[in-house]
Amino acid sequence: MIGLVLIILSIPLVARKVPMNRVYGVRIPKAFASERNWYDINEYGGKLLLGYGLLLCIFSLLAKDLAPPPPSLWAAVCAAGPFLLIFPILLLIRSFARRLPDR
């Protein structure tokens, strides 16, 4: 389900359809420096999130029979895993933003 939500939320970002705002998109200071930065950073972040969402969906389909039972401690680990793996993506987005000029 997380993968599907990421896919749905990332498509408008990749398509550069989300105008600058304080609610939806990659909201880091560099993104608010200019409209061009906003769209560049959000398109890049959207592509990463789209890829991650697709990967989660594929993995969940392939591993559905391997999921631990709900009362198991491993069920909680499997549920929290996708949230923790978002941090490397956020670091990649921040690294991309640092390379953009202050406009």
N, C-alpha and C positions, 0 to 999 in steps of 0.2 A: 504494500500500500504506500509506503514511503517513496518508493521509486516512481510510482505513478503520479503522486503529488509533485515530486520534483520535476518530472517531465512537463506536467501541465503548467507549473509556475515558470519554468525556464523558457518555454517557447516564445512568449511575448518579449522576453529580454533578448533572445537571440535575434528576433525579427526587428529589434530596435523600436518597438511600439510603446514602450513605457516611458513617458516623459519624466523629467526630474521631479521627485517628490520625496517626502520623508517617511513613507510607509512601505513601498514595494520596490524592491531592487537592491542592488549592492550599495549600501549606505555607508561609505567611508568618506573621510574629508576630501580626498583627492577627486572623488566622483562629483563633488559639488563645486569644484573649481571652475568648471565650464560645462556647457552642454555637450561638447565633443567628448570630454573626459567621461561624462555620465554615460553616453551611449557606448563608447569604446569599452569601458570597464564592465558595464552591464551585459554587453554582447559576449565578451570573453567569459565572464562569470556564468552567464546563461549557458554557453556551450559546455563548460565544465560540468555544471549541474545537470544538464541534459544527458551528457554521457554517463554521469554517475547514476542518474535515475534509470537509464536504460540498462546499465550493468546490474543494478539492484533488481530490476524486474526479471532479467534473464536468470540471475542467480536464484531468485526466489522460485522461479518455475522449475529450475533444474534440481533444487535442493528441498523441494516441498515434502518429500517423503523422508528426509533426514532430520526434520525439525524435532527438537526435544519436546516432551509433553509439557503442557502449561505449568504444572506445579514444580517443575524442575528449576534449579538455579540456572542451568544453562539456557533456559527459555528467556530469562531476563537478560543474560549476556547477549543472546542472539538478537533480542529486541533493541538493546542499547547500542550494539555494534555499528549500525548504519549512522547513528547520530554522532558517534565518536569519529568515524571516518570522514566526516565532513570537514574537520579541522585542516587536513592537508590541502583540501580544495580552497579553503579560505586563505591559507598561506600563499597558494599560487596566485590567487586573485590580487592579494596585497602586493606581491612581488611584481606582477604585471603593472599595477597602478603606480608603483614607485618609478617605473621606467618612463612613464608619461610625463611630458613637460607640465609645469604649473601654468595653466592658461587662464 
